[in-house]
Amino acid sequence: MASFAPAPPIKTHGVRTIVIDAGHGGKDPGNLGTGRYKLTEKNITLDISLQVGKYISEAFPDTKVIYTRTGDTYPTLKDRVKIANDSKCDLFISIHCDAFTKPSAKGSSTFVMGMHKTEESLRVAMQENASIYLEENYEEAYQNFDPKDPDTYIALTLRQNVYLDNSLNLSKKIQDQFRDRVGRPDRGVRQAGYYVICFTTMPSVLIELGFLTNAEEEDFLNSESGKSYMSSAIFRAFKEYKAEVEGLDLVDIEPTIEVEKPKQADPEKMEEPTGISGNWQSQLVNEHQSKGIEFQVQIVSSSKKLSKNAEEFNGIEKVYEYEINGQYKYAAGATRDIEKARANQALLRENGFTGAFIVGIKDGERISVQEALKQTN
């Protein structure tokens, strides 16, 4: 059985350097999805990695962002770990896309180092670690690590991991963002023996954005809006994590994202009604209060102020405007009931606002959804 050295003591000075790892690259395309696109996993992971890094650099100029790759190159798994460890970074995020034999498999998940408690976790780890076999002299470079040997993964659990709590904390925030802000199916936080998060010496997570073997998820992750939503979700999770570690109030720092205008229905292709009134806007729950906690649904973000009858609002009469860091945010619907807010979100998404997400409001000011839920409970 393989043995591994314990990790060094954790640093506590904050998040000053982050390494972002775009999975696969170069001769390793990653998974090929459904085969309907020329793009593969390596392209999507690179696009989203660079976008996440851009958001972080713009919002936090004092935080250094390092990439394991910025183009179609192939750093070995050992190279990726070395980049992170040599930089003495405070956080490592590796970004991937999942695949499975059943096209119905879907959802996003985030992994931290740990024991393979399920066959699913072992499957995913073996799948991602298998890229070792593409490397020259892999037997010598990874002599203590066999991706196909379950004993290898059991041995990893003996390695001291003083970063687990922080890794789990960030992972939960990422999954919350994917579920609540982007509406992705939540496959949860899991523990698995990915090489790149087992040998890094800092809090580390590996994200599976979704299944490229699922046609719907592949379409979403290949779209520009899908990449923006997933990137901004990872950024917001990072922002919350950084705020906790450093004791800062960062709720108003938002990424600059232009939300697509809602798609207008083609009258010649309209289907029979499915139960929602033609005047769908009247279905929105609007119980706005000037004081106290409530939940609204953000539908548009713009770098310029929009008029109340702008076409971006698709006929919604009551829209709430907020200016945050020079960006104008627009929300619809208002309620103190989170379930009613979710119904509002679903209705808006069904009617063109595919990236609509719930936001927390206190006395007319934006706060995090988590804080709003905490205070209402």
Long-range contacts (C-beta under 8 A, 24 or more apart in sequence): 1-151, 1-154, 1-155, 2-144, 2-145, 2-146, 2-151, 2-152, 2-155, 3-144, 3-155, 3-158, 4-144, 4-155, 4-156, 4-158, 4-159, 4-198, 4-199, 5-159, 6-159, 6-160, 7-159, 7-160, 7-161, 7-162, 7-163, 7-201, 8-201, 9-162, 10-162, 10-163, 10-166, 10-202, 10-203, 11-88, 11-90, 11-202, 13-90, 14-90, 14-242, 14-245, 14-246, 15-63, 15-90, 15-91, 15-238, 15-241, 15-242, 15-245, 15-246, 16-62, 16-63, 16-64, 16-90, 17-63, 17-64, 17-65, 17-66, 17-87, 17-88, 17-89, 17-90, 17-91, 18-56, 18-63, 18-64, 18-65, 18-66, 18-89, 18-90, 18-91, 18-92, 18-93, 18-238, 19-66, 19-67, 19-68, 19-83, 19-84, 19-87, 19-89, 19-91, 19-92, 19-93, 20-49, 20-52, 20-53, 20-65, 20-66, 20-67, 20-68, 20-93, 20-95, 21-49, 21-67, 21-68, 21-69, 21-80, 21-84, 21-92, 21-93, 21-94, 21-95, 21-196, 22-46, 22-48, 22-49, 22-50, 22-67, 22-68, 22-69, 22-95, 23-94, 23-95, 23-96, 23-97, 23-128, 24-74, 24-96, 24-131, 25-69, 25-71, 25-72, 25-73, 25-74, 25-75, 26-72, 26-73, 26-74, 27-74, 27-134, 28-74, 28-131, 28-134, 30-96, 30-97, 31-97, 31-98, 31-99, 31-212, 31-213, 32-99, 32-212, 33-97, 33-99, 33-212, 33-213, 33-218, 34-103, 34-212, 34-213, 34-214, 34-215, 34-218, 36-215, 36-218, 37-218, 37-222, 39-222, 40-212, 41-96, 41-97, 41-99, 41-212, 42-72, 44-97, 44-209, 44-212, 44-221, 44-222, 44-227, 45-95, 45-96, 45-97, 45-209, 46-70, 46-71, 46-72, 47-227, 48-95, 48-209, 48-227, 48-230, 48-231, 48-234, 49-95, 51-227, 51-228, 51-231, 52-93, 52-95, 52-231, 52-234, 52-235, 52-238, 55-231, 55-232, 55-235, 55-255, 55-256, 56-235, 56-238, 58-255, 58-256, 59-235, 59-239, 59-253, 59-255, 60-242, 60-253, 63-242, 64-89, 74-134, 76-132, 76-135, 76-141, 77-129, 77-131, 77-132, 77-135, 77-142, 77-195, 77-196, 78-141, 78-142, 80-196, 81-195, 81-196, 81-199, 81-200, 84-200, 84-201, 84-202, 84-204, 85-199, 85-200, 85-201, 89-202, 90-202, 90-203, 91-170, 91-202, 91-203, 91-204, 91-238, 91-241, 92-196, 92-197, 92-200, 92-202, 92-203, 92-204, 92-205, 93-204, 93-205, 93-206, 93-207, 93-234, 93-238, 94-194, 94-196, 94-197, 94-204, 94-205, 94-206, 94-207, 95-206, 95-207, 95-209, 95-234, 96-128, 96-206, 96-207, 96-208, 96-209, 97-208, 97-209, 97-210, 97-211, 97-212, 97-221, 98-124, 98-208, 98-209, 98-210, 98-211, 98-212, 98-213, 99-127, 99-211, 99-212, 99-213, 100-211, 100-213, 101-213, 102-213, 103-213, 103-214, 103-215, 104-214, 105-211, 105-213, 105-214, 106-185, 106-210, 106-211, 106-214, 106-216, 106-217, 107-184, 107-185, 107-186, 107-187, 107-210, 107-211, 108-175, 108-178, 108-179, 108-184, 108-185, 108-186, 108-187, 108-207, 108-208, 108-209, 108-210, 109-175, 109-187, 109-188, 109-189, 109-190, 109-207, 109-208, 110-171, 110-174, 110-175, 110-189, 110-190, 110-205, 110-206, 110-207, 110-208, 111-171, 111-189, 111-190, 111-191, 111-192, 111-194, 111-197, 111-205, 111-206, 111-207, 111-208, 112-164, 112-167, 112-168, 112-171, 112-189, 112-190, 112-191, 112-192, 112-197, 112-204, 112-205, 112-206, 113-156, 113-161, 113-164, 113-167, 113-191, 113-192, 113-193, 113-194, 113-197, 113-198, 113-204, 114-157, 114-161, 114-164, 114-191, 114-192, 114-193, 115-153, 115-154, 115-157, 115-191, 116-150, 116-153, 116-154, 116-191, 116-192, 116-193, 117-191, 118-190, 120-190, 121-190, 121-191, 121-192, 122-150, 122-153, 122-192, 122-193, 124-190, 124-192, 124-208, 125-153, 125-192, 125-193, 125-194, 128-194, 128-195, 128-206, 129-193, 129-194, 129-195, 132-195, 142-195, 145-195, 147-195, 152-193, 153-192, 153-193, 156-193, 156-198, 159-198, 163-201, 163-202, 163-203, 163-204, 166-203, 166-241, 166-245, 167-197, 167-203, 167-204, 167-205, 169-241, 169-244, 170-203, 170-205, 170-237, 170-238, 170-241, 171-205, 173-236, 173-237, 173-240, 173-241, 174-205, 174-207, 174-233, 174-234, 174-237, 176-237, 176-370, 177-233, 177-234, 177-236, 177-237, 178-230, 178-233, 180-357, 180-358, 180-369, 181-229, 181-232, 181-233, 181-236, 181-357, 181-358, 182-229, 182-230, 182-233, 182-355, 182-357, 183-345, 183-349, 183-357, 184-210, 184-230, 207-234, 225-259, 225-260, 225-354, 225-355, 228-257, 228-355, 229-257, 229-355, 231-255, 232-257, 240-368, 240-370, 251-366, 251-367, 251-368, 251-371, 252-324, 252-325, 252-366, 253-325, 254-301, 254-324, 254-325, 254-327, 254-329, 256-301, 256-303, 256-327, 257-301, 258-301, 258-302, 258-303, 259-299, 259-300, 259-301, 259-302, 259-312, 259-353, 259-355, 260-354, 260-355, 261-311, 261-312, 262-312, 262-314, 262-351, 262-352, 262-353, 263-352, 264-314, 264-352, 276-347, 276-350, 280-347, 280-350, 280-351, 281-315, 281-316, 281-317, 283-347, 284-316, 284-332, 284-333, 284-344, 284-347, 284-348, 285-333, 285-334, 285-335, 285-337, 285-340, 285-341, 285-343, 285-344, 286-318, 286-333, 286-334, 286-335, 287-334, 287-335, 287-336, 287-340, 288-318, 288-320, 288-334, 289-334, 289-336, 290-363, 290-364, 291-363, 292-336, 292-362, 292-363, 293-336, 293-360, 293-361, 293-362, 293-372, 293-375, 293-376, 294-334, 294-335, 294-336, 294-361, 294-372, 295-334, 295-335, 295-336, 295-337, 295-338, 295-340, 295-341, 295-358, 295-359, 295-360, 295-361, 295-369, 295-372, 296-320, 296-331, 296-332, 296-333, 296-334, 296-341, 296-358, 296-359, 296-361, 297-331, 297-332, 297-333, 297-341, 297-344, 297-345, 297-348, 297-356, 297-357, 297-358, 297-359, 298-329, 298-330, 298-331, 298-356, 298-357, 298-358, 298-359, 299-330, 299-331, 299-332, 299-348, 299-353, 299-356, 300-329, 300-330, 300-353, 301-327, 301-328, 301-329, 301-330, 302-327, 302-328, 302-330, 303-327, 303-328, 304-328, 306-330, 314-351, 314-352, 314-353, 320-361, 322-366, 324-366, 329-359, 329-366, 331-359, 334-361, 336-376, 338-373, 338-376
